[in-house]
Structure formats: C-alpha cells, structure tokens
C-alpha cells in the first residue's frame, strides 16, 4: 500500500476562509476516491501560520486515480491567498524491505 501524506500551510488570517471552504468541500466529496483515511487532518499553529497534516492509504492499483483526485481537491483550497500544500507518497516498512532485498516483518 502507498501512503499519501498531505501537508498544508496557510496564514492564520485566512483560517476562517479555509475552514469554510473545507466544510463546503466536505458536502460534495470528490467523484474518485482519495484513499482510506489513516490520519484525518491534524492541526498545528506555528509562528508562520497554520500547518495541517493528513495521511491516506491507497491500493497500488489506485495510486494515480487517488493522486489526481486529491490534487483536484487541494487545488480548490489553493485558490485562497497564502494557502499552499504538498503531497508526498510513502510505502510502509514491510514493503520497503523488498527495496533492499529483504522480506519485511509481517
């Protein structure tokens, strides 16, 4: 399985706007799955503003679809001035062992 980790940052002065937009988007979920939520968005206030992280797990055969759907989802929020994000992919440690020619823990 692949994990998609999404990091977002935005200034505190647009937090209400981001929250409002997020709630609107939750009312009409994307037409393609974003993967299973492993870690729902968590929130941190920093001196630069607001930072959130979320993690989704997607099946290997759905990586492209999940990334494309998530990118469309995130672009709707990126319309807000100062909002930016990154999406990174990870594999779990069990699968990572195969990279070094080992069988991982079960």
DRENKENU-237838 format. One line per field, with one value per residue (C-alpha): residue in three letters; x negated, y, z negated. Coordinates in Angstrom, 3 decimals. Layout:
! DRENKENU-237838
type [ALA, ...]
c1 [X, ...]
c2 [Y, ...]
c3 [Z, ...]
! end
This chain:
! DRENKENU-237838
type [UNK, UNK, UNK, UNK, UNK, UNK, UNK, UNK, UNK, UNK, UNK, UNK, UNK, UNK, UNK, UNK, UNK, UNK, UNK, UNK, UNK, UNK, UNK, UNK, UNK, UNK, UNK, UNK, UNK, UNK, UNK, UNK, UNK, UNK, UNK, UNK, UNK, UNK, UNK, UNK, UNK, UNK, UNK, UNK, UNK, UNK, UNK, UNK, UNK, UNK, UNK, UNK, UNK, UNK, UNK, UNK, UNK, UNK, UNK, UNK, UNK, UNK, UNK, UNK, UNK, UNK, UNK, UNK, UNK, UNK, UNK, UNK, UNK, UNK, UNK, UNK, UNK, UNK, UNK, UNK, UNK, UNK, UNK, UNK, UNK, UNK, UNK, UNK, UNK, UNK, UNK, UNK, UNK, UNK, UNK, UNK, UNK, UNK, UNK, UNK, UNK, UNK, UNK, UNK, UNK, UNK]
c1 [0.000, -1.044, -0.538, 0.225, -0.822, 0.624, -0.900, 0.829, -0.212, 1.701, 1.641, 3.790, 5.621, 7.291, 8.073, 11.824, 11.911, 10.016, 12.318, 15.404, 14.135, 13.208, 16.721, 18.238, 15.995, 16.971, 20.584, 19.673, 16.910, 14.720, 16.060, 12.955, 11.712, 8.891, 7.883, 8.695, 8.051, 5.327, 4.852, 7.558, 6.282, 4.427, 3.747, 0.855, 0.410, -3.082, -4.742, -4.286, -0.564, 1.413, -0.054, 2.041, 1.104, 3.285, 2.468, 4.376, 3.641, 4.416, 4.194, 1.361, 3.797, 5.451, 2.390, 2.784, 6.549, 6.140, 3.362, 5.305, 8.500, 6.597, 4.767, 8.105, 9.415, 6.371, 6.435, 9.842, 8.271, 5.165, 7.351, 7.132, 4.270, 1.362, 2.570, 0.069, -0.340, -2.474, -1.555, -4.193, -3.985, -5.438, -5.465, -5.200, -8.242, -7.153, -7.189, -10.309, -12.339, -11.927, -13.891, -16.961, -16.264, -14.787, -11.451, -9.854, -8.076, -4.553]
c2 [0.000, 3.545, 6.322, 9.814, 12.436, 15.887, 18.903, 22.278, 25.712, 28.974, 32.279, 32.466, 35.464, 33.177, 30.308, 31.006, 31.133, 27.825, 26.247, 27.472, 26.201, 22.835, 22.401, 23.264, 20.708, 18.030, 18.446, 17.295, 14.694, 14.030, 11.649, 9.460, 8.015, 9.773, 6.558, 5.368, 7.909, 6.724, 10.061, 12.695, 16.260, 17.320, 20.956, 22.958, 26.682, 27.920, 31.314, 31.151, 30.360, 27.124, 23.733, 20.603, 17.023, 14.157, 10.630, 8.430, 4.871, 3.733, 0.445, 0.077, -0.099, 3.185, 5.394, 7.517, 7.957, 8.833, 11.352, 13.011, 13.253, 14.598, 17.165, 18.474, 18.604, 20.528, 22.984, 24.204, 25.263, 26.644, 29.409, 31.022, 33.503, 32.231, 28.604, 26.063, 22.344, 19.350, 15.727, 13.074, 9.325, 6.711, 2.932, 1.039, -0.533, -4.064, -3.215, -1.074, -4.104, -5.505, -2.495, -3.834, -7.435, -8.495, -9.827, -7.355, -8.061, -9.445]
c3 [0.000, 0.675, -1.850, -0.579, -3.114, -2.579, -4.300, -4.137, -5.334, -5.390, -7.260, -10.401, -8.930, -6.325, -8.729, -8.779, -4.985, -4.750, -7.337, -5.494, -2.132, -3.673, -5.104, -1.710, -0.011, -2.533, -1.418, 2.105, 1.921, 4.962, 7.604, 7.327, 4.040, 2.227, 0.482, -3.017, -5.747, -8.112, -9.856, -9.434, -9.185, -12.314, -13.054, -14.458, -14.985, -14.197, -14.044, -10.256, -10.496, -10.370, -9.422, -8.870, -8.007, -6.819, -5.671, -3.266, -2.246, 1.269, 3.065, 5.554, 8.477, 7.412, 6.857, 9.973, 9.531, 5.860, 6.533, 9.344, 7.266, 4.270, 6.422, 7.741, 4.185, 2.958, 5.857, 4.733, 1.427, 3.132, 4.568, 1.138, 0.988, -1.097, -1.101, 0.180, -0.116, 0.739, 1.375, 0.765, 1.241, -1.085, -1.284, -4.540, -6.177, -5.264, -1.563, -1.918, -2.956, 0.567, 1.853, 0.039, 0.989, -2.335, -3.457, -5.847, -9.122, -8.838]
! end
